[in-house]
Amino acid sequence: MSGPALTLFPYQKRWIEDDSRFKIGMMARQCGKTFTSTLELVLDCIRAEAAGQRRRWVILSRGERQAREAMNEGVKLHLRALQAGFKELEYDFDATTRALEVELPGGSRITALPANPDTARGFSASVLLDEFAFHQDSRAIWKALFPVISKPGLKLRVISTPNGKGNKFYELMTGQDDGWSRHATTIHQAVADGLPRDIDELRRGAGDEDLWRQEFELEWLDEASAWLDYGLIDGCEDDLAGRPELYAGGPCFVGVDIAARRDLFVIWVVEQVGDVRWTREVIARRRITFAEQDALLDDVFSRYPVLRACMDQTGMGEKPVEDAQRRHGSSRVEGVLFTGPNKLRLATLGKEAFEDRRIRIPASPEVRADLHKLKKTTGPTGTPRFVAESDSAGHADRAWACFLALSAADGGDGRIDYHRVQSTGNELPRAIVRGAGWRNSKGIW
């Protein structure tokens, strides 16, 4: 006799067997929280169909990519394992949102959507909020959503890893005596329940103690001293950022954080699109030669119309800045000494861009951890200082490269008249630039 097709660990069974109307789960990364939660939805629909009934579930994820993953790697996977007949659908929910859906023979449906207040308001159905701590405008989504599930019999499932204390997930997870059933599974508890993971290996691989404590040990990290809290960072994350192939032909600005032996060498490229700076590429390397650093920067200048680059000139940065100015022009390359006043100016400029949502950054754990790592302290004389623990992930190097790129863009505003002209199709995007007085090595900008 063959064994069961699917083996669930005790913490997964506890979640699936809990039929509470309002249920919330805080689970570590690598523990299968979306896999487990989508299995509950599928089983609920299968049972309803067997009883001649219908179920309607909506999965709200932080973005379209995550919604697609929940549907393809969760719902459809379980339905195929159960050999259930279902019809796959994909349609435009509105002008900018694509919905993914499966429909079972008896009419039960499961739909996955990117979450925002409008999509949250658009259905009367049971709802799964996937990685809710990372949703933009989580409180607005919550206000729009909760009336949707007010009809008796509808259920609400909320799952996530922690993401600081400034979001609705934290409030829900830490509430008391409010009718919610709460589950929490750290990586240690999951492994104790039989999950095959090497904790020591994962901890070393995480390379960042804050990331490990939050996303694997489920700690609510203190946001008080973080210069950029997770709410600000999440509000600027976008799945379309950090993808060079989506460069739209606009003017670009670059920030470069020069590497020490242990830290990262980082190049951060932003493109000006309207009043928003879109991150097009983040290049991070460790323990590479200055020649290799020069080659990476030259490659960026060859692929993008860089109007201005700001480089860390502190200490060992003197020569790389001088060399870059010789190759690309001193009007395009500016060295920035990391003095106390300059770091305060850079950090303030960066924070304002995040607060006003004038930058888009990749939805990357490494980028998020680096941006959150930077902390503001006060020195003995009352002077503000910016510090970041140096670990295997660096020394907030991505954060400073990002701020340098924003500084380059800020210095370029109003000084450079840039507009595109028609390309022949056989060269890089061409532009006419007045007042800058520069051309790249190919002489086409």
C-alpha positions in Angstrom: 0.0 0.0 0.0 1.5 3.3 -1.0 1.9 6.1 1.4 0.1 9.5 1.4 0.6 11.7 -1.7 1.3 14.7 0.5 3.0 14.7 3.9 2.1 17.7 6.1 4.2 18.6 9.2 2.4 19.2 12.5 2.5 23.0 12.2 0.9 22.7 8.8 -1.8 20.3 10.0 -2.6 22.7 12.9 -3.1 25.5 10.4 -5.3 23.5 8.0 -7.4 21.9 10.7 -8.2 25.3 12.4 -11.5 26.3 10.8 -11.8 29.6 12.7 -13.5 32.3 10.7 -10.7 34.8 11.4 -7.2 33.2 11.3 -3.8 34.8 11.2 -0.4 33.1 10.8 3.1 34.4 11.2 5.5 31.9 9.7 9.2 32.0 8.9 10.6 32.0 5.4 11.2 28.6 3.9 8.3 27.0 5.9 5.8 26.8 3.1 3.2 29.2 4.4 1.7 30.0 1.0 1.8 26.4 0.0 -0.1 25.4 3.2 -2.6 28.2 3.0 -3.5 27.6 -0.7 -3.9 23.9 0.2 -6.6 24.9 2.7 -8.4 26.9 0.0 -8.3 24.0 -2.4 -9.6 21.5 0.1 -12.4 23.9 1.1 -13.5 24.1 -2.5 -13.2 20.4 -3.1 -15.3 19.6 0.0 -18.0 22.1 -1.0 -18.2 20.7 -4.5 -18.6 17.2 -3.1 -21.5 18.4 -1.1 -23.1 20.2 -4.1 -22.1 23.6 -2.9 -19.8 26.4 -4.2 -17.0 28.3 -2.6 -15.5 31.6 -3.6 -11.9 32.5 -2.5 -9.8 35.5 -3.4 -6.0 35.7 -2.8 -4.6 39.2 -2.4 -0.9 39.3 -2.9 1.6 42.2 -2.7 2.0 42.3 -6.5 1.1 40.5 -9.7 4.3 38.3 -9.6 3.4 37.1 -6.1 -0.2 36.5 -7.1 0.9 34.4 -10.1 3.2 32.4 -7.8 0.4 31.8 -5.3 -1.8 30.5 -8.1 0.8 28.5 -10.1 2.9 27.1 -7.3 0.1 26.7 -4.8 -3.5 26.4 -6.0 -2.9 24.8 -9.4 -0.3 22.5 -8.0 -2.7 21.2 -5.4 -5.6 20.8 -7.8 -3.4 18.7 -10.2 -2.2 16.6 -7.3 -5.8 15.9 -6.4 -6.6 15.2 -10.1 -9.4 17.7 -10.0 -10.8 19.0 -13.2 -10.6 22.8 -13.4 -10.5 25.6 -15.9 -7.7 28.2 -16.0 -8.7 31.8 -16.6 -6.7 35.0 -16.9 -8.3 38.4 -17.5 -7.9 42.1 -16.9 -9.6 43.0 -13.7 -9.2 46.7 -14.5 -7.0 48.8 -16.7 -3.8 47.9 -14.9 -4.5 44.7 -13.0 -4.4 41.1 -14.3 -6.4 38.5 -12.4 -5.5 34.8 -12.3 -8.3 32.4 -11.7 -9.3 28.7 -11.6 -12.9 27.5 -11.8 -13.9 24.0 -10.7 -16.6 21.9 -12.4 -19.2 22.8 -9.7 -18.6 26.5 -10.0 -16.2 27.1 -7.1 -13.6 29.7 -8.0 -10.2 30.8 -6.6 -8.9 34.2 -7.9 -5.4 35.7 -7.2 -4.9 39.4 -7.5 -2.4 42.1 -6.6 -3.6 43.9 -3.5 -4.8 47.5 -3.4 -7.8 49.2 -1.8 -9.8 49.0 -5.0 -9.3 45.3 -5.7 -9.9 44.6 -2.0 -13.3 46.2 -2.3 -14.3 44.4 -5.5 -15.4 41.0 -4.3 -17.8 39.3 -1.8 -15.8 36.2 -1.0 -13.6 34.5 1.5 -10.1 36.1 1.4 -6.5 35.1 1.9 -4.1 38.0 2.4 -0.7 36.6 1.4 2.5 38.3 3.0 0.2 41.0 4.3 3.0 42.8 6.3 4.6 43.7 2.9 1.5 45.1 1.3 1.6 48.8 0.4 -1.1 50.8 2.1 -2.0 47.8 4.4 -4.3 49.9 6.6 -6.2 51.2 3.5 -6.5 47.7 2.1 -7.8 46.5 5.5 -10.5 49.2 5.7 -11.6 48.4 2.2 -11.5 44.6 2.7 -13.1 43.9 6.1 -16.7 44.8 5.0 -16.3 42.4 2.1 -16.1 39.4 4.4 -18.9 40.6 6.7 -21.4 38.1 5.2 -21.9 35.1 7.5 -19.9 32.1 6.5 -17.1 34.0 4.7 -13.6 33.5 6.1 -10.5 35.6 6.4 -6.9 34.2 6.3 -3.9 36.4 6.9 -0.3 35.1 6.6 3.1 36.8 6.5 6.6 37.0 7.9 7.1 40.1 10.1 8.0 43.4 8.6 8.5 45.8 11.5 5.8 47.3 13.6 4.4 50.0 11.3 1.8 48.0 9.5 -1.7 46.4 10.0 -0.3 42.9 10.2 1.6 43.8 13.4 -1.6 45.2 14.9 -3.6 42.1 14.0 -0.9 39.6 15.1 -0.4 41.3 18.5 -4.1 41.9 19.3 -5.8 40.0 22.2 -9.4 38.8 22.9 -10.7 39.9 19.6 -11.9 36.6 18.0 -8.8 35.9 16.0 -7.0 32.5 16.0 -3.3 33.1 15.9 -0.5 30.8 14.8 3.3 31.4 14.9 6.0 29.1 13.5 9.7 30.1 13.7 12.3 28.2 11.7 13.3 26.4 14.9 9.8 25.2 15.6 9.3 24.1 12.0 12.6 22.1 12.0 11.5 20.6 15.4 8.3 19.5 13.7 10.3 17.7 11.0 10.9 20.3 8.3 14.2 19.3 6.6 16.3 22.5 6.8 19.8 23.2 7.9 19.4 26.1 10.3 23.1 26.9 10.6 23.5 26.9 6.9 20.5 29.2 6.4 21.8 31.6 9.1 25.2 31.8 7.5 23.5 32.3 4.1 21.2 35.0 5.3 24.4 37.1 6.1 22.4 39.7 8.0 21.4 39.3 11.6 18.4 41.6 11.4 17.1 39.8 8.4 17.6 36.5 10.2 15.9 37.6 13.4 12.9 39.0 11.6 12.3 36.6 8.7 13.3 33.4 10.4 13.0 33.9 14.1 9.9 36.2 13.8 11.1 39.0 16.0 9.5 42.5 15.8 12.5 44.6 15.2 12.6 48.0 16.8 12.1 50.7 14.2 12.9 53.6 16.4 16.5 54.2 15.2 16.1 53.0 11.6 16.5 55.9 9.2 14.2 54.2 6.7 11.5 52.1 8.3 10.1 49.1 6.5 6.9 51.0 5.7 8.8 53.6 3.7 10.9 50.9 2.0 7.9 48.7 1.1 6.0 51.8 -0.3 8.7 52.2 -2.9 9.3 48.6 -3.9 8.1 47.6 -7.3 8.5 44.3 -9.3 9.4 46.4 -12.4 12.4 48.1 -10.7 15.9 46.8 -11.0 15.4 45.3 -14.5 17.8 46.8 -17.0 15.7 45.5 -19.9 12.9 47.9 -19.0 15.1 51.0 -19.4 12.7 53.5 -21.2 15.3 55.8 -22.9 15.3 58.6 -20.3 18.2 60.4 -18.6 20.0 58.3 -16.0 21.9 59.1 -12.8 24.4 56.9 -11.0 25.6 56.5 -7.4 28.8 54.5 -6.6 29.9 53.3 -3.2 33.5 52.4 -3.3 34.4 49.0 -1.7 36.8 48.2 1.1 38.1 44.7 1.5 35.1 43.4 3.3 32.3 45.7 2.1 30.5 45.8 -1.2 31.3 47.8 -4.3 27.9 49.1 -5.5 26.7 50.9 -8.6 23.1 52.1 -8.4 21.4 53.4 -11.6 18.2 55.4 -11.7 16.3 56.6 -14.7 14.2 59.8 -14.5 10.6 59.0 -15.6 8.4 62.0 -15.0 8.9 63.0 -11.4 9.9 59.4 -10.3 13.4 57.9 -10.2 13.1 54.3 -11.3 16.0 52.0 -10.3 17.1 50.3 -13.4 20.1 48.3 -12.1 21.9 47.6 -8.9 25.4 46.1 -9.3 27.0 44.7 -6.1 30.4 43.0 -6.0 32.7 41.9 -3.3 36.5 41.7 -3.3 37.1 42.8 -6.9 40.0 44.8 -8.1 39.9 48.5 -8.9 40.4 47.6 -12.6 37.2 45.5 -12.4 35.4 48.3 -10.6 36.4 50.7 -13.4 35.2 48.3 -16.1 31.8 47.9 -14.4 31.4 51.6 -14.2 32.5 52.1 -17.9 30.0 49.5 -18.9 27.2 51.4 -17.2 28.2 54.6 -18.9 28.2 52.8 -22.3 24.7 51.3 -21.8 22.9 54.3 -20.3 22.9 58.1 -21.1 24.4 59.0 -17.7 23.9 62.7 -17.1 25.7 62.7 -13.7 27.3 60.3 -11.4 28.2 60.8 -7.7 30.9 58.6 -6.3 32.2 58.1 -2.7 35.5 59.9 -2.7 36.4 59.1 0.9 39.8 57.4 1.6 40.5 54.9 -1.2 37.9 56.6 -3.3 40.2 59.4 -4.3 41.9 57.6 -7.2 38.7 55.9 -8.6 37.0 59.3 -8.7 39.9 60.9 -10.4 40.2 58.2 -13.0 36.4 58.2 -13.7 36.5 62.0 -14.2 39.4 61.6 -16.6 37.4 58.9 -18.6 34.0 60.5 -18.5 34.5 64.1 -17.7 34.5 66.1 -14.5 31.2 67.7 -15.4 29.6 64.2 -15.3 31.4 62.6 -12.4 31.4 64.2 -8.9 33.3 62.9 -5.9 31.5 63.2 -2.6 33.5 63.1 0.7 31.6 61.2 3.4 31.9 63.9 6.0 29.2 64.2 8.7 27.4 67.1 7.0 27.6 65.4 3.6 26.2 62.1 5.0 23.4 64.0 6.7 22.6 65.8 3.4 22.6 62.5 1.4 20.5 60.6 4.0 18.0 63.4 4.2 17.7 63.7 0.5 17.2 59.9 0.3 14.6 59.8 3.1 12.6 62.6 1.4 12.5 60.6 -1.8 11.2 57.6 0.0 8.6 59.6 2.0 7.3 61.2 -1.2 7.5 57.9 -3.1 9.7 59.5 -5.8 11.9 56.5 -6.2 11.1 52.9 -7.2 13.4 50.1 -5.9 13.7 46.4 -6.5 11.6 44.1 -4.2 14.8 42.4 -3.0 15.6 41.1 0.5 19.2 42.3 0.2 18.2 45.8 -0.9 15.5 46.0 1.8 17.9 44.8 4.6 20.6 47.3 3.5 18.3 50.2 3.4 16.9 49.4 6.8 20.3 48.8 8.3 21.2 52.5 8.3 20.5 54.1 11.7 20.8 57.6 13.0 22.4 58.2 16.3 23.5 61.3 18.2 27.1 61.9 19.1 28.4 63.3 22.4 28.2 66.9 21.1 24.7 66.4 19.8 25.8 66.0 16.2 23.8 63.5 14.2 25.7 60.4 13.0 24.7 57.6 10.6 25.9 54.1 11.4 25.4 50.6 10.1 26.7 47.4 11.4 29.2 45.8 9.0 28.3 42.2 8.3 28.7 39.7 5.5 26.1 41.7 3.5 28.2 44.9 3.7 28.0 48.2 5.5 24.7 49.7 4.2 26.6 50.0 0.9 23.5 49.7 -1.2 21.8 52.4 0.8 24.6 54.9 0.3 24.9 54.1 -3.4 21.1 54.7 -3.7 21.4 58.1 -1.9 24.4 59.0 -4.1 22.3 58.3 -7.2 19.5 60.4 -5.9 22.0 63.2 -5.2 23.2 63.0 -8.7 19.7 63.3 -10.0 18.9 66.1 -7.6 21.9 68.1 -8.8 21.0 67.5 -12.4 17.4 68.9 -12.1 16.9 72.2 -13.7 20.5 72.4 -15.2 20.3 70.0 -18.1 17.8 70.2 -20.9 17.4 66.6 -22.2 15.2 65.2 -24.8 15.2 62.1 -27.0 15.6 62.0 -30.7 14.8 59.2 -33.1 17.2 56.3 -33.0 18.3 54.4 -36.0 17.8 51.2 -34.2 21.4 50.1 -34.5 22.8 52.1 -31.6 22.2 53.0 -28.0 19.3 55.5 -27.3 20.4 59.0 -28.6 19.7 62.3 -27.0 20.5 66.0 -27.3 21.8 67.5 -24.2 22.1 71.3 -23.8 24.3 72.8 -21.1 26.0 69.6 -20.1 28.8 69.6 -22.7 29.5 65.9 -22.8 29.5 63.0 -25.2 30.1 59.3 -24.5 33.0 57.4 -26.1 30.8 56.5 -29.2 29.9 60.2 -29.6 26.1 59.6 -29.9 24.7 61.5 -26.9 
